[in-house]
Amino acid sequence: MLERMINNKIIVIWDAEAGVWAVIKSDIPGLCAEAETLPELETYLLELIPEMLYLNAHLLPSEDYKKENLMTYLHEGWGGS
């Protein structure tokens, strides 16, 4: 597992017209998601974020994001407490 946490900022808003919570800004390249409730969005993001980090690791500055490091981290469990 990575020795330090990877912190990413994600900003979500309630889109009343569409009736969903939507990611409007993120420092994770390619991240785009929406859901009807915040808990649904959280669940979806916990599945989507590791995939987006892995697929876009070449766009990220830190060594933590290199594919071999992410594979170890994801294999051992994303977001485990």
Number of C-alpha atoms within 10 A of each C-alpha: 14 13 7 7 9 9 7 9 8 13 10 16 13 17 13 8 6 11 12 18 20 20 19 14 14 14 12 18 16 12 18 15 16 22 19 14 13 16 11 12 19 14 11 14 20 12 12 14 18 18 15 16 20 18 13 17 21 13 12 15 9 10 11 17 20 17 16 13 16 21 15 13 18 16 10 12 11 15 10 5 4
